[in-house]
Amino acid sequence: FPVLISKKGIMIDSETSKRVLFGEDEDELLAGLPNKNADIFGPIDSIRNLKLDVLFPSVHGNLGEDGTLAGLFRLMNIPYVGSGLRAHAISFDKVITKELMTVNGIRNTKYIVIFPNDKNKPDWDSVSKPLGEVVFVKAANQGSSVG
């Protein structure tokens, strides 16, 4: 039973989710439906009403990989496939993950951290010297495709 998390972060009932998965335009479909999932219990009811034995989350980015869903499933006492809330939350933050790896002697890629409020932004020489000529820029705590 699929449960779509809409572009606006709202869980959608299984029947509507199937329609989106089979090709109907999400924006058009959701615009024509009553906003029954807008209240705080909408996401919980979308899952609880399915009476599932186990949940298999297949998500990317915020509200999924960050541990939010794992926490919800745990509160609902429904078994789910995947890591626990703490593992999600730690690994979703790339800076914390790299710091934990480094402190524990686990080999990982070289990196530098640049904070939005840093007054002195690094120039290319100060980035490429420790990291090399090919670099990846990623947001510290969003999905890996952001950056």
Stockholm file with secondary structure:
# STOCKHOLM 1.0

chainA/1-147         FPVLISKKGIMIDSETSKRVLFGEDEDELLAGLPNKNADIFGPIDSIRNLKLDVLFPSVHGNLGEDGTLAGLFRLMNIPYVGSGLRAHAISFDKVITKELMTVNGIRNTKYIVIFPNDKNKPDWDSVSKPLGEVVFVKAANQGSSVG
#=GR chainA/1-147 SS CCCCBCTTSCBCCHHHHHHHHTTCCHHHHHHTSCCTTCSTTHHHHHHHTTCCSCBCCCCCSTTTTTSHHHHHHHHTTCCBSSCCHHHHHHHHSHHHHHHHHHHTTCCCCCCCCCCTTCSSCCCHHHHHHHHCSCCCCCCTTSCTTCC
#=GC SS_cons         CCCCBCTTSCBCCHHHHHHHHTTCCHHHHHHTSCCTTCSTTHHHHHHHTTCCSCBCCCCCSTTTTTSHHHHHHHHTTCCBSSCCHHHHHHHHSHHHHHHHHHHTTCCCCCCCCCCTTCSSCCCHHHHHHHHCSCCCCCCTTSCTTCC
//
